[in-house]
């Protein structure tokens, strides 16, 4: 799983955006700072930071060091909070933006 995020998401997907797509968008007049490009670049950096934190403890945990479980959980940050939508359904922050049919 970590390999997928490291190899595909960061080294392929994010790299294509940063090396090719973002410069094209910037050339069309969208600034790199203070707009959507800044948000996407920040998300890329957050992803890299999360991967580094997880990798730091995941290998030991996967090799059987169960004492790494709290550190592994902490590497992912707080658990998403639940809230209620206007329809009364429970949702988490990761599902809140899906379209409602």
Secondary structure, DSSP 8 states (H G I E B T S, - for coil): -HHIIIIIIIIIIIHHIIIIIHHHHHHTT--SSSSHHHHHHHHHHHHHHHHHHHHHHHHHHHTT-GGGHHHHHHHT-S---EEE-TTS-EEETTTTTS---
